[in-house]
């Protein structure tokens, strides 16, 4: 499904020295971090990504971040998307890739996953040049970006068949739309989701990570806000189905707002520690990279 798209998107000259065009570096970065800004992974102006690289990176894990914005806005370099993630993970030796993609009304959510797949393919192909490993990718997304990485993950076997390498795991940061069918034509239909996805039953099913999930996928962590009406219910249903199919999957409900689930991730907190605990289970190498959290944080969280 993605092969022709990938070939088409990659048939363009790439530049490592492109300068940031929008909001990159409007906040201070930790010293020693190299930034490759606005690398083009395709033909469209939105087919760009940023790469944050720690000093002396060699064969390190790569966090592949997909921003939110209700499928029609957002940006890869917004402070809330990357600042604390850089401070926490890149300073510990991870590479962070943050990608843009086409949005509504240019293309719909299902088509947006093709951009995510193309960006992922591009990043894996070049990871070794940045000091990363194509075999150590971690998918992460917030809000609509969480929906997109969840849909990509649910279609794992199709995507892998098109040349993308297996990834270690996926972290979905708070989305109530795992089952888009239910959001649009369920008992309490959402006008917001109708506007974004339309009402075609076939499209709604294709856009639903819950329905796309038919086999075991890489380990999956679904984070949801307890303050949401049904985010945790939808996430729990998806996680339950994933487990039944043999996937290692976890649900992490947190008492944070939808936005805070993104912006607070990476701060010294029990929330970040819980995410790190999931990551440690994916790789012994990652576990060793994340042992530097302070004893005080671990003690406070143990007693929480």
Backbone as CSV, one residue per row, in Angstrom:
resi,resn,N_x,N_y,N_z,CA_x,CA_y,CA_z,C_x,C_y,C_z
1,UNK,0.825,-1.216,0.000,0.000,0.000,0.000,0.861,1.269,0.000
2,UNK,2.031,1.190,0.660,2.830,2.393,0.816,4.010,2.478,-0.164
3,UNK,4.301,1.410,-0.918,5.523,1.373,-1.705,5.608,2.514,-2.706
4,UNK,4.565,2.711,-3.536,4.590,3.765,-4.540,4.703,5.134,-3.888
5,UNK,4.010,5.313,-2.764,4.075,6.595,-2.073,5.487,6.878,-1.596
6,UNK,6.119,5.873,-0.988,7.460,6.048,-0.456,8.435,6.407,-1.568
7,UNK,8.350,5.710,-2.685,9.253,5.975,-3.792,9.038,7.378,-4.345
8,UNK,7.776,7.779,-4.422,7.483,9.106,-4.946,7.959,10.210,-4.022
9,UNK,7.732,10.014,-2.710,8.109,11.034,-1.754,9.620,11.180,-1.639
10,UNK,10.336,10.082,-1.869,11.781,10.123,-1.697,12.514,10.535,-2.968
11,UNK,11.775,10.751,-4.061,12.403,11.157,-5.323,12.614,12.664,-5.331
12,UNK,13.369,13.136,-4.377,13.626,14.564,-4.251,14.976,14.745,-3.578
13,UNK,15.671,15.803,-3.901,16.984,16.044,-3.312,16.837,16.435,-1.860
14,UNK,17.603,15.762,-0.976,17.538,16.015,0.450,18.673,16.977,0.853
15,UNK,18.406,17.828,1.835,19.434,18.750,2.312,19.532,18.696,3.817
16,UNK,20.713,18.431,4.326,20.935,18.404,5.770,21.123,19.798,6.344
17,UNK,21.443,20.768,5.527,21.820,22.082,6.043,20.689,23.098,6.002
18,UNK,19.470,22.616,5.750,18.339,23.557,5.669,18.132,24.267,6.996
19,UNK,17.819,25.551,6.941,17.570,26.310,8.157,16.121,26.145,8.575
20,UNK,15.869,26.287,9.868,14.506,26.179,10.366,13.651,27.295,9.778
21,UNK,12.404,26.952,9.444,11.518,27.926,8.811,10.499,28.513,9.780
22,UNK,10.243,27.808,10.890,9.138,28.270,11.727,9.566,28.491,13.168
23,UNK,9.308,27.532,14.045,9.443,27.789,15.468,10.628,27.102,16.106
24,UNK,11.523,26.510,15.317,12.656,25.804,15.878,13.584,26.768,16.615
25,UNK,14.058,26.314,17.806,15.019,27.070,18.599,14.469,28.393,19.121
26,UNK,13.187,28.505,19.340,12.641,29.659,20.035,12.711,29.427,21.534
27,UNK,13.307,28.322,21.946,13.558,28.006,23.340,14.961,27.404,23.409
28,UNK,15.644,27.565,24.543,17.026,27.085,24.627,17.098,25.563,24.635
29,UNK,18.092,25.021,23.945,18.334,23.588,23.934,19.515,23.269,24.838
30,UNK,19.527,22.084,25.429,20.693,21.687,26.223,21.953,21.725,25.374
31,UNK,23.078,22.017,26.000,24.328,22.126,25.259,24.730,20.782,24.660
32,UNK,25.399,20.848,23.536,25.927,19.650,22.911,24.979,18.945,21.970
33,UNK,23.750,19.438,21.849,22.766,18.793,20.984,22.801,19.428,19.594
34,UNK,22.942,18.590,18.596,22.956,19.032,17.207,21.549,18.933,16.633
35,UNK,21.153,19.937,15.864,19.817,19.952,15.268,19.929,19.971,13.747
36,UNK,19.267,19.029,13.108,19.109,19.040,11.658,17.665,19.436,11.389
37,UNK,17.449,20.623,10.862,16.108,21.192,10.768,15.544,21.117,9.359
38,UNK,14.254,20.835,9.282,13.500,20.880,8.031,14.085,19.976,6.948
39,UNK,14.468,18.775,7.317,14.897,17.806,6.309,13.679,17.368,5.508
40,UNK,13.795,17.391,4.198,12.666,17.047,3.330,12.608,15.544,3.097
41,UNK,11.471,14.939,3.431,11.305,13.513,3.154,10.354,13.268,1.976
42,UNK,9.851,14.346,1.372,8.939,14.220,0.238,8.807,15.530,-0.508
43,UNK,7.872,15.585,-1.427,7.737,16.719,-2.333,6.949,17.890,-1.749
44,UNK,6.010,17.609,-0.858,5.153,18.670,-0.333,5.917,19.531,0.675
45,UNK,5.506,20.797,0.795,6.157,21.699,1.740,6.067,21.191,3.178
46,UNK,5.032,20.405,3.482,4.872,19.875,4.839,5.621,18.569,5.061
47,UNK,6.248,18.051,4.033,7.011,16.811,4.167,8.412,17.119,4.697
48,UNK,8.465,17.557,5.953,9.751,17.883,6.570,9.794,17.335,7.991
49,UNK,10.999,17.123,8.479,11.182,16.666,9.857,12.444,17.282,10.440
50,UNK,12.501,17.342,11.761,13.659,17.837,12.496,14.286,16.671,13.254
51,UNK,15.610,16.703,13.387,16.329,15.649,14.098,17.198,16.289,15.175
52,UNK,17.042,15.829,16.409,17.828,16.301,17.547,18.783,15.183,17.954
53,UNK,20.090,15.479,17.910,21.104,14.443,18.052,22.026,14.765,19.225
54,UNK,22.207,13.829,20.146,23.136,14.065,21.258,24.584,13.934,20.791
55,UNK,25.488,14.458,21.588,26.906,14.357,21.256,27.341,12.892,21.261
56,UNK,28.228,12.553,20.323,28.832,11.219,20.264,27.805,10.100,20.107
57,UNK,26.712,10.373,19.419,25.687,9.340,19.213,26.240,8.227,18.333
58,UNK,25.985,6.998,18.736,26.414,5.846,17.955,25.484,4.673,18.233
59,UNK,24.719,4.293,17.215,23.817,3.150,17.312,22.804,3.314,18.449
60,UNK,22.272,4.532,18.601,21.385,4.828,19.737,19.913,4.715,19.327
61,UNK,19.005,4.575,20.304,17.570,4.529,19.990,17.071,5.858,19.437
62,UNK,15.990,5.779,18.671,15.408,6.960,18.036,13.935,7.058,18.411
63,UNK,13.550,8.161,19.042,12.142,8.446,19.306,11.590,9.219,18.110
64,UNK,10.559,8.681,17.499,9.953,9.265,16.303,8.630,9.889,16.718
65,UNK,8.592,11.226,16.796,7.476,11.962,17.375,6.563,12.550,16.303
66,UNK,5.242,12.364,16.497,4.229,12.899,15.584,3.351,13.882,16.359
67,UNK,3.324,15.132,15.938,2.605,16.173,16.658,1.090,16.054,16.504
68,UNK,0.381,16.687,17.428,-1.066,16.778,17.344,-1.506,18.053,16.658
69,UNK,-2.820,18.316,16.728,-3.373,19.504,16.093,-4.690,19.243,15.398
70,UNK,-5.445,18.258,15.912,-6.779,17.953,15.388,-6.774,17.586,13.905
71,UNK,-5.694,16.969,13.442,-5.531,16.526,12.050,-5.458,17.675,11.057
72,UNK,-5.437,18.925,11.561,-5.414,20.051,10.627,-4.472,21.168,11.046
73,UNK,-3.755,21.007,12.135,-2.840,22.048,12.592,-1.634,21.435,13.274
74,UNK,-0.970,22.253,14.100,0.196,21.795,14.819,1.472,21.924,14.006
75,UNK,2.594,21.670,14.677,3.892,21.761,14.014,4.912,20.944,14.789
76,UNK,5.873,20.407,14.081,6.901,19.537,14.639,7.802,20.223,15.649
77,UNK,7.901,21.564,15.602,8.863,22.274,16.440,8.230,23.055,17.578
78,UNK,6.925,22.912,17.780,6.265,23.620,18.876,6.861,23.184,20.212
79,UNK,7.062,24.126,21.081,7.739,23.891,22.362,7.148,22.729,23.135
80,UNK,5.823,22.676,23.234,5.172,21.625,24.016,5.377,20.245,23.426
81,UNK,5.684,20.182,22.140,5.889,18.888,21.484,7.250,18.285,21.820
82,UNK,8.266,19.112,21.920,9.618,18.548,21.963,10.513,18.999,23.110
83,UNK,10.264,20.156,23.710,11.245,20.712,24.652,11.599,19.744,25.786
84,UNK,10.595,19.280,26.519,10.880,18.415,27.656,11.338,17.020,27.231
85,UNK,10.911,16.585,26.064,11.366,15.284,25.551,12.850,15.345,25.201
86,UNK,13.274,16.482,24.634,14.698,16.672,24.354,15.482,16.686,25.660
87,UNK,14.986,17.468,26.625,15.696,17.610,27.895,15.841,16.276,28.619
88,UNK,14.851,15.418,28.489,14.892,14.141,29.215,15.589,13.038,28.435
89,UNK,15.198,12.834,27.175,15.700,11.674,26.437,16.936,11.969,25.596
90,UNK,16.980,13.099,24.912,18.154,13.373,24.077,19.388,13.577,24.942
91,UNK,19.232,14.198,26.098,20.380,14.371,26.996,20.843,13.038,27.579
92,UNK,20.017,12.016,27.484,20.404,10.680,27.946,20.896,9.799,26.808
93,UNK,21.026,10.365,25.621,21.634,9.632,24.527,20.705,9.218,23.405
94,UNK,19.398,9.483,23.524,18.453,9.163,22.454,18.507,10.229,21.367
95,UNK,18.173,9.835,20.154,17.879,10.793,19.087,16.369,11.025,19.075
96,UNK,15.954,12.262,18.835,14.530,12.578,18.682,14.286,13.099,17.279
97,UNK,13.360,12.452,16.575,12.906,12.923,15.264,11.481,13.444,15.448
98,UNK,11.230,14.661,15.009,9.886,15.244,15.099,9.442,15.614,13.689
99,UNK,8.304,15.062,13.271,7.916,15.201,11.859,6.631,15.998,11.642
100,UNK,6.601,16.701,10.535,5.368,17.293,10.024,4.744,16.369,8.999
101,UNK,3.536,16.683,8.567,2.810,15.876,7.590,1.671,16.730,7.042
102,UNK,1.112,16.323,5.917,-0.018,17.064,5.349,-1.235,16.927,6.275
103,UNK,-2.029,17.959,6.306,-3.170,17.984,7.219,-4.454,18.353,6.476
104,UNK,-5.576,18.285,7.190,-6.845,18.740,6.645,-6.779,20.237,6.350
105,UNK,-7.407,20.691,5.296,-8.243,19.955,4.338,-7.484,19.349,3.162
106,UNK,-6.156,19.486,3.178,-5.369,18.974,2.043,-5.535,17.467,1.880
107,UNK,-5.385,16.731,2.987,-5.621,15.283,2.972,-6.278,14.882,4.277
108,UNK,-7.003,13.761,4.269,-7.688,13.276,5.448,-6.783,12.448,6.344
109,UNK,-7.283,12.055,7.523,-6.479,11.306,8.494,-5.881,10.008,7.967
110,UNK,-6.642,9.225,7.184,-6.093,7.972,6.662,-4.919,8.262,5.738
111,UNK,-5.048,9.279,4.906,-3.972,9.642,4.003,-2.765,10.189,4.770
112,UNK,-3.028,10.818,5.904,-1.931,11.340,6.722,-1.018,10.222,7.226
113,UNK,-1.574,9.039,7.453,-0.727,7.931,7.903,0.299,7.547,6.836
114,UNK,-0.019,7.803,5.580,0.944,7.512,4.512,2.140,8.458,4.607
115,UNK,1.887,9.708,5.000,2.988,10.641,5.228,3.837,10.173,6.410
116,UNK,3.177,9.722,7.467,3.912,9.243,8.641,4.781,8.047,8.260
117,UNK,4.224,7.136,7.473,4.992,5.972,7.025,6.184,6.401,6.171
118,UNK,5.980,7.383,5.295,7.074,7.863,4.447,8.161,8.532,5.278
119,UNK,7.766,9.324,6.262,8.745,9.979,7.136,9.515,8.942,7.955
120,UNK,8.804,7.915,8.414,9.444,6.849,9.183,10.460,6.104,8.320
121,UNK,10.074,5.798,7.095,10.971,5.124,6.165,12.228,5.972,5.931
122,UNK,12.044,7.254,5.691,13.154,8.179,5.481,14.080,8.203,6.692
123,UNK,13.505,8.311,7.883,14.313,8.394,9.101,15.082,7.102,9.353
124,UNK,14.445,5.967,9.121,15.139,4.702,9.324,16.291,4.551,8.331
125,UNK,16.065,4.970,7.088,17.107,4.869,6.062,18.331,5.696,6.413
126,UNK,18.159,6.796,7.127,19.259,7.717,7.410,19.696,7.719,8.865
127,UNK,19.101,6.892,9.676,19.402,6.892,11.110,20.887,6.689,11.381
128,UNK,21.527,5.802,10.616,22.941,5.511,10.873,23.812,6.735,10.645
129,UNK,23.410,7.638,9.722,24.171,8.861,9.465,24.094,9.809,10.658
130,UNK,23.032,9.702,11.417,22.842,10.568,12.576,23.408,9.956,13.861
131,UNK,23.854,8.692,13.774,24.321,7.995,14.968,23.247,7.153,15.614
132,UNK,22.143,6.965,14.914,21.045,6.169,15.446,20.997,4.788,14.833
133,UNK,20.050,3.992,15.318,19.856,2.640,14.811,18.459,2.499,14.229
134,UNK,18.387,2.009,12.996,17.089,1.783,12.363,16.309,0.681,13.064
135,UNK,16.987,-0.133,13.841,16.348,-1.247,14.538,15.879,-0.874,15.944
136,UNK,16.069,0.397,16.328,15.735,0.817,17.694,14.793,2.024,17.692
137,UNK,13.823,2.024,16.795,12.884,3.136,16.723,11.742,2.954,17.722
138,UNK,11.274,4.086,18.234,10.144,4.135,19.150,9.162,5.163,18.609
139,UNK,7.944,4.751,18.304,6.936,5.670,17.784,6.212,6.350,18.931
140,UNK,6.009,7.657,18.796,5.301,8.432,19.818,4.459,9.494,19.126
141,UNK,3.258,9.740,19.632,2.422,10.792,19.073,1.454,11.306,20.113
142,UNK,1.056,12.557,19.952,0.104,13.165,20.887,-1.166,13.582,20.158
143,UNK,-2.319,13.339,20.794,-3.610,13.781,20.290,-3.857,13.174,18.901
144,UNK,-4.081,14.001,17.877,-4.264,13.421,16.545,-3.015,12.674,16.102
145,UNK,-1.849,13.115,16.559,-0.616,12.387,16.283,-0.610,11.022,16.948
146,UNK,-1.263,10.922,18.115,-1.400,9.627,18.784,-2.309,8.713,17.972
147,UNK,-3.367,9.281,17.410,-4.231,8.491,16.536,-3.442,7.965,15.337
148,UNK,-2.600,8.812,14.750,-1.869,8.419,13.553,-0.839,7.327,13.843
149,UNK,-0.089,7.453,14.948,0.883,6.392,15.248,0.172,5.114,15.676
150,UNK,-1.017,5.249,16.259,-1.799,4.063,16.623,-2.314,3.361,15.375
151,UNK,-2.757,4.152,14.385,-3.246,3.565,13.138,-2.097,2.937,12.348
152,UNK,-0.957,3.593,12.319,0.229,3.006,11.689,0.596,1.698,12.386
153,UNK,0.568,1.706,13.715,0.915,0.504,14.475,-0.082,-0.621,14.237
154,UNK,-1.364,-0.269,14.183,-2.391,-1.288,13.950,-2.239,-1.929,12.577
155,UNK,-1.682,-1.182,11.619,-1.413,-1.695,10.273,0.028,-2.199,10.145
156,UNK,0.606,-2.604,11.233,2.018,-2.963,11.322,2.467,-3.932,10.232
157,UNK,1.729,-4.997,10.032,2.190,-6.039,9.111,2.155,-5.575,7.654
158,UNK,1.202,-4.734,7.311,1.176,-4.155,5.967,2.351,-3.213,5.763
159,UNK,2.615,-2.388,6.753,3.689,-1.401,6.651,5.052,-2.077,6.598
160,UNK,5.252,-3.087,7.430,6.520,-3.820,7.412,6.726,-4.488,6.051
161,UNK,5.640,-4.948,5.463,5.734,-5.566,4.143,6.153,-4.613,3.063
162,UNK,6.035,-3.299,3.325,6.429,-2.293,2.341,7.818,-1.737,2.595
163,UNK,8.597,-2.392,3.433,10.001,-2.016,3.561,10.393,-1.287,4.817
164,UNK,9.442,-0.841,5.607,9.778,-0.215,6.883,10.227,-1.301,7.858
165,UNK,11.266,-0.998,8.628,11.800,-1.978,9.565,10.948,-2.035,10.828
166,UNK,10.895,-3.181,11.502,10.157,-3.280,12.765,10.662,-2.254,13.776
167,UNK,9.750,-1.741,14.578,10.152,-0.814,15.629,9.941,-1.460,16.994
168,UNK,10.528,-0.858,18.022,10.532,-1.482,19.349,9.200,-1.348,20.072
169,UNK,8.506,-0.238,19.876,7.251,-0.023,20.577,6.627,1.303,20.203
170,UNK,5.393,1.494,20.661,4.627,2.704,20.358,4.074,3.295,21.645
171,UNK,4.135,4.620,21.765,3.558,5.337,22.903,2.527,6.317,22.372
172,UNK,1.282,6.097,22.739,0.163,6.919,22.283,-0.251,7.859,23.408
173,UNK,-0.098,9.168,23.175,-0.339,10.172,24.204,-1.734,10.775,24.078
174,UNK,-2.710,10.083,24.593,-4.065,10.589,24.818,-4.853,10.915,23.555
175,UNK,-5.600,9.932,23.098,-6.566,10.152,22.011,-7.803,9.318,22.311
176,UNK,-8.962,9.893,22.120,-10.199,9.157,22.382,-10.718,8.464,21.139
177,UNK,-9.986,8.583,20.029,-10.469,8.044,18.765,-9.774,6.780,18.312
178,UNK,-9.715,5.768,19.152,-9.243,4.461,18.681,-10.332,3.792,17.836
179,UNK,-11.566,4.032,18.209,-12.713,3.499,17.461,-13.478,4.679,16.879
180,UNK,-13.120,5.068,15.653,-13.734,6.230,15.015,-15.190,5.924,14.643
181,UNK,-15.483,4.678,14.341,-16.859,4.287,14.018,-17.784,4.649,15.172
182,UNK,-17.366,4.290,16.366,-18.181,4.576,17.550,-18.293,6.075,17.796
183,UNK,-17.210,6.821,17.528,-17.239,8.265,17.760,-18.212,8.968,16.817
184,UNK,-18.395,8.424,15.608,-19.211,9.111,14.608,-20.634,8.575,14.536
185,UNK,-20.800,7.269,14.596,-22.149,6.707,14.437,-22.557,5.856,15.636
186,UNK,-21.903,6.076,16.777,-22.266,5.373,18.002,-23.436,6.034,18.704
187,UNK,-23.707,5.637,19.952,-24.855,6.159,20.698,-24.814,7.669,20.913
188,UNK,-23.602,8.221,21.096,-23.463,9.661,21.310,-22.500,10.240,20.276
189,UNK,-22.959,10.398,19.035,-22.061,10.814,17.951,-21.413,12.172,18.214
190,UNK,-20.163,12.278,17.816,-19.378,13.490,18.013,-19.361,14.324,16.742
191,UNK,-19.851,15.548,16.825,-19.820,16.445,15.672,-18.375,16.774,15.284
192,UNK,-17.517,16.844,16.277,-16.101,17.114,16.017,-15.509,16.015,15.137
193,UNK,-15.744,14.760,15.489,-15.201,13.658,14.707,-15.880,13.537,13.340
194,UNK,-17.159,13.861,13.272,-17.852,13.863,11.973,-17.183,14.845,11.022
195,UNK,-16.840,16.012,11.548,-16.226,17.050,10.726,-14.855,16.612,10.221
196,UNK,-14.113,15.886,11.053,-12.763,15.472,10.677,-12.750,14.236,9.779
197,UNK,-13.673,13.307,10.004,-13.610,12.006,9.340,-14.745,11.752,8.349
198,UNK,-15.778,12.603,8.365,-16.932,12.341,7.511,-17.791,11.230,8.098
199,UNK,-18.705,10.694,7.289,-19.640,9.684,7.794,-19.675,8.427,6.935
200,UNK,-18.708,8.265,6.054,-18.646,7.055,5.245,-18.206,5.884,6.116
201,UNK,-19.048,4.857,6.292,-18.720,3.748,7.211,-17.413,3.047,6.867
202,UNK,-17.126,2.870,5.596,-15.890,2.194,5.203,-14.666,3.027,5.597
203,UNK,-14.751,4.329,5.380,-13.630,5.202,5.742,-13.450,5.239,7.256
204,UNK,-14.555,5.303,7.981,-14.483,5.342,9.441,-13.805,4.090,9.987
205,UNK,-14.120,2.957,9.392,-13.514,1.699,9.833,-12.031,1.679,9.493
206,UNK,-11.697,2.150,8.300,-10.296,2.189,7.871,-9.490,3.146,8.742
207,UNK,-10.148,4.185,9.255,-9.475,5.189,10.082,-9.388,4.788,11.546
208,UNK,-9.973,3.660,11.911,-10.047,3.232,13.315,-8.918,2.265,13.655
209,UNK,-7.990,2.648,14.529,-6.974,1.695,14.975,-7.585,0.415,15.541
210,UNK,-8.727,0.537,16.207,-9.369,-0.635,16.805,-9.733,-1.669,15.739
211,UNK,-10.264,-1.225,14.610,-10.667,-2.153,13.549,-9.476,-2.601,12.715
212,UNK,-8.486,-1.722,12.549,-7.307,-2.090,11.771,-6.465,-3.140,12.486
213,UNK,-6.591,-3.201,13.791,-5.807,-4.143,14.588,-6.371,-5.556,14.444
214,UNK,-5.612,-6.424,13.781,-6.074,-7.803,13.557,-5.020,-8.840,13.907
215,UNK,-3.841,-8.382,14.350,-2.752,-9.317,14.644,-1.831,-8.690,15.688
216,UNK,-0.894,-9.465,16.156,0.068,-8.983,17.139,0.899,-7.844,16.557
217,UNK,1.132,-6.804,17.361,1.921,-5.651,16.941,3.022,-5.409,17.974
218,UNK,3.960,-4.496,17.711,4.987,-4.182,18.711,4.371,-3.677,20.009
219,UNK,5.091,-3.793,21.122,4.580,-3.333,22.423,3.969,-1.937,22.331
220,UNK,2.895,-1.754,23.075,2.098,-0.535,22.927,1.725,0.013,24.301
221,UNK,1.969,1.313,24.501,1.568,2.007,25.724,0.547,3.079,25.369
222,UNK,-0.649,2.960,25.914,-1.700,3.954,25.700,-1.850,4.793,26.960
223,UNK,-1.551,6.072,26.852,-1.698,7.002,27.970,-2.988,7.781,27.763
224,UNK,-3.773,7.912,28.815,-5.061,8.602,28.684,-5.306,9.496,29.888
225,UNK,-6.060,10.562,29.661,-6.405,11.505,30.713,-7.650,11.048,31.458
226,UNK,-7.542,10.964,32.766,-8.711,10.634,33.594,-9.766,11.731,33.534
227,UNK,-9.395,12.898,33.041,-10.316,14.034,32.985,-11.174,14.024,31.715
228,UNK,-10.891,13.086,30.816,-11.633,12.990,29.570,-12.876,12.124,29.743
229,UNK,-13.896,12.390,28.940,-15.136,11.622,29.029,-14.929,10.155,28.672
230,UNK,-14.207,9.893,27.580,-14.087,8.488,27.189,-12.719,8.088,26.642
231,UNK,-11.692,8.936,26.830,-10.360,8.599,26.321,-9.857,7.296,26.920
232,UNK,-10.032,7.118,28.221,-9.525,5.907,28.867,-10.362,4.684,28.502
233,UNK,-11.643,4.878,28.289,-12.497,3.760,27.867,-12.083,3.268,26.490
234,UNK,-11.891,4.200,25.558,-11.453,3.829,24.210,-10.065,3.178,24.249
235,UNK,-9.154,3.763,25.024,-7.804,3.208,25.118,-7.822,1.814,25.735
236,UNK,-8.644,1.633,26.753,-8.741,0.334,27.415,-9.253,-0.736,26.449
237,UNK,-10.237,-0.387,25.614,-10.766,-1.335,24.635,-9.700,-1.728,23.613
238,UNK,-8.918,-0.742,23.175,-7.855,-1.027,22.211,-6.777,-1.912,22.840
239,UNK,-6.383,-1.560,24.056,-5.351,-2.335,24.751,-5.837,-3.765,25.006
240,UNK,-7.098,-3.908,25.364,-7.646,-5.249,25.591,-7.595,-6.102,24.339
241,UNK,-7.948,-5.521,23.208,-7.905,-6.263,21.946,-6.463,-6.617,21.583
242,UNK,-5.546,-5.659,21.786,-4.136,-5.912,21.481,-3.601,-7.066,22.316
243,UNK,-3.941,-7.088,23.588,-3.492,-8.169,24.465,-4.051,-9.512,24.014
244,UNK,-5.302,-9.522,23.626,-5.925,-10.770,23.153,-5.246,-11.315,21.905
245,UNK,-4.613,-10.416,21.138,-3.910,-10.823,19.927,-2.434,-11.152,20.186
246,UNK,-2.039,-11.093,21.444,-0.681,-11.471,21.812,0.301,-10.334,21.967
247,UNK,-0.168,-9.101,21.884,0.696,-7.932,22.020,0.968,-7.624,23.484
248,UNK,2.196,-7.245,23.793,2.453,-6.693,25.119,1.949,-5.259,25.111
249,UNK,0.951,-4.961,25.922,0.324,-3.642,25.895,-0.007,-3.189,27.311
250,UNK,0.131,-1.888,27.538,-0.148,-1.302,28.848,-1.066,-0.088,28.688
251,UNK,-1.891,0.130,29.699,-2.727,1.323,29.793,-2.226,2.160,30.961
252,UNK,-2.006,3.452,30.724,-1.535,4.354,31.777,-2.475,5.551,31.894
253,UNK,-3.481,5.473,32.780,-4.345,6.632,33.031,-3.602,7.624,33.938
254,UNK,-3.684,8.908,33.635,-2.998,9.918,34.436,-3.938,11.081,34.719
255,UNK,-3.715,11.729,35.847,-4.536,12.874,36.229,-3.902,14.155,35.692
256,UNK,-3.880,14.249,34.380,-3.359,15.420,33.674,-4.348,15.783,32.576
257,UNK,-4.323,17.039,32.163,-5.172,17.455,31.055,-4.624,16.885,29.750
258,UNK,-5.426,16.993,28.711,-5.012,16.505,27.393,-3.685,17.144,26.956
259,UNK,-3.570,18.453,27.125,-2.342,19.140,26.739,-1.168,18.807,27.639
260,UNK,-1.432,18.687,28.930,-0.356,18.391,29.875,0.259,17.013,29.644
261,UNK,-0.541,16.073,29.156,0.000,14.742,28.864,1.150,14.844,27.873
262,UNK,1.112,15.827,27.006,2.191,16.056,26.057,3.286,16.935,26.658
263,UNK,2.899,18.102,27.158,3.892,19.091,27.587,4.652,18.679,28.839
264,UNK,4.026,17.889,29.726,4.675,17.496,30.978,5.580,16.275,30.815
265,UNK,5.448,15.567,29.709,6.255,14.368,29.508,7.715,14.753,29.309
266,UNK,8.571,14.217,30.151,9.987,14.551,30.125,10.431,15.306,31.356
267,UNK,9.501,15.919,32.074,9.846,16.552,33.340,10.124,15.477,34.388
268,UNK,10.885,15.828,35.411,11.167,14.883,36.491,9.885,14.646,37.277
269,UNK,9.219,13.556,37.004,7.918,13.283,37.608,7.633,11.793,37.585
270,UNK,6.635,11.395,38.358,6.218,9.995,38.346,5.676,9.610,36.968
271,UNK,5.036,10.545,36.305,4.490,10.290,34.962,5.608,9.910,33.996
272,UNK,6.664,10.724,33.947,7.789,10.410,33.068,8.444,9.093,33.474
273,UNK,8.558,8.852,34.779,9.147,7.605,35.253,8.330,6.408,34.773
274,UNK,6.994,6.524,34.790,6.145,5.420,34.337,6.365,5.133,32.845
275,UNK,6.538,6.189,32.058,6.811,5.993,30.632,8.183,5.348,30.452
276,UNK,9.164,5.813,31.221,10.490,5.201,31.163,10.451,3.723,31.563
277,UNK,9.624,3.392,32.536,9.510,1.992,32.959,9.024,1.113,31.810
278,UNK,8.102,1.646,31.000,7.654,0.912,29.813,8.804,0.764,28.818
279,UNK,9.540,1.850,28.576,10.641,1.817,27.617,11.729,0.832,28.048
280,UNK,11.975,0.754,29.338,13.016,-0.148,29.843,12.713,-1.607,29.513
281,UNK,11.435,-1.930,29.394,11.051,-3.303,29.100,11.292,-3.689,27.639
282,UNK,11.545,-2.705,26.804,11.677,-2.968,25.369,13.091,-3.347,24.969
283,UNK,14.072,-2.958,25.774,15.462,-3.174,25.396,16.356,-3.029,26.612
284,UNK,17.297,-3.954,26.775,18.250,-3.845,27.879,19.130,-2.621,27.705
285,UNK,19.432,-2.271,26.446,20.215,-1.073,26.184,19.496,0.186,26.616
286,UNK,18.204,0.257,26.321,17.404,1.404,26.758,17.324,1.440,28.277
287,UNK,17.159,0.294,28.894,17.091,0.228,30.356,18.345,0.821,30.988
288,UNK,19.497,0.505,30.416,20.744,1.030,30.974,20.872,2.537,30.756
289,UNK,20.283,3.053,29.680,20.339,4.486,29.403,19.435,5.280,30.341
290,UNK,18.441,4.618,30.916,17.444,5.319,31.722,17.581,5.030,33.214
291,UNK,18.753,4.626,33.649,18.960,4.324,35.070,19.423,5.539,35.858
292,UNK,19.509,6.687,35.187,20.071,7.870,35.847,19.026,8.747,36.523
293,UNK,17.774,8.305,36.559,16.768,9.091,37.275,17.126,9.154,38.754
294,UNK,16.856,10.270,39.378,17.288,10.461,40.764,16.573,9.510,41.702
295,UNK,17.283,9.146,42.760,16.708,8.266,43.781,15.496,8.910,44.425
296,UNK,15.520,10.250,44.560,14.402,10.957,45.187,13.115,10.780,44.388
297,UNK,13.210,10.927,43.054,12.020,10.747,42.216,11.486,9.320,42.343
298,UNK,12.394,8.360,42.284,11.972,6.953,42.385,11.316,6.699,43.742
299,UNK,11.879,7.261,44.795,11.324,7.049,46.141,9.964,7.714,46.263
300,UNK,9.826,8.940,45.755,8.546,9.638,45.825,7.462,8.890,45.038
301,UNK,7.830,8.368,43.869,6.856,7.662,43.050,6.486,6.333,43.664
302,UNK,7.433,5.687,44.316,7.157,4.398,44.967,6.140,4.565,46.080
303,UNK,6.134,5.756,46.689,5.210,5.989,47.790,3.929,6.680,47.390
304,UNK,3.819,6.956,46.079,2.630,7.690,45.591,1.397,6.812,45.591
